[in-house]
Amino acid sequence: MKGENEYKKSLWTEEEDRTLLEYIRENGRGRWNHIPQLTGLKRCGKSCRLRWLNYLNPSIKRGDFSEEEEDLIIRLHNLLGNSSSTHW
């Protein structure tokens, strides 16, 4: 038997995305742990935050790299190499 406070771990639905977007438009970002109680979403606050940051945020650039971005990546790679231990 599922408890009342169990969270979903499956893929997000379009309805859940709409609910989260509507909440953020009306109330702004932040206070992520309160969103499930206020919206009825069966997702934890961390999941809501990550969904916004990695998928729903309209400032996320999608698509191919521009020529300038590609040139910058190549120049940085030539400068820094492949090392995953590069210190920034």
SVG drawing of the C-alpha trace seen along z (x, -y; Angstrom):
<svg xmlns="http://www.w3.org/2000/svg" viewBox="-3 -35 50 37">
<polyline fill="none" stroke="black" stroke-width="0.4" points="0.0,0.0 1.4,-3.4 1.7,-6.0 0.3,-9.4 3.7,-11.1 5.3,-8.7 6.7,-10.4 6.6,-9.4 9.8,-8.2 8.5,-7.7 8.9,-10.1 7.3,-13.5 3.9,-13.9 2.9,-17.0 0.3,-17.7 3.0,-17.7 5.2,-20.0 2.2,-22.4 1.5,-22.4 5.1,-23.2 5.4,-25.9 2.1,-27.5 3.3,-27.5 6.7,-29.1 5.0,-31.8 2.7,-32.8 5.1,-32.4 8.6,-32.5 11.4,-30.0 12.6,-28.9 11.0,-27.2 11.2,-24.0 10.3,-21.8 6.9,-23.6 5.9,-23.0 4.5,-19.5 2.2,-20.5 1.0,-23.6 0.5,-22.1 -0.5,-18.5 2.4,-17.2 3.6,-13.8 7.3,-14.9 9.8,-15.9 11.1,-19.5 14.5,-18.4 12.8,-16.7 10.8,-19.9 14.0,-22.0 15.9,-19.7 13.0,-19.5 13.0,-23.3 16.8,-23.7 17.4,-21.0 14.3,-20.9 11.6,-23.6 13.6,-26.7 13.1,-28.9 16.7,-30.2 18.1,-26.8 19.7,-26.9 18.6,-24.0 19.9,-23.0 23.3,-23.0 26.3,-25.0 26.8,-28.3 30.0,-28.7 31.4,-30.9 30.6,-28.4 32.2,-25.6 35.4,-27.7 35.6,-28.5 35.3,-24.8 38.1,-23.9 40.3,-26.6 39.8,-25.6 40.4,-22.0 43.6,-22.9 44.6,-24.9 43.5,-22.5 43.6,-19.1 41.5,-16.1 42.5,-15.8 39.6,-15.4 41.8,-16.5 42.1,-20.0 41.7,-22.5 39.7,-25.6"/>
</svg>
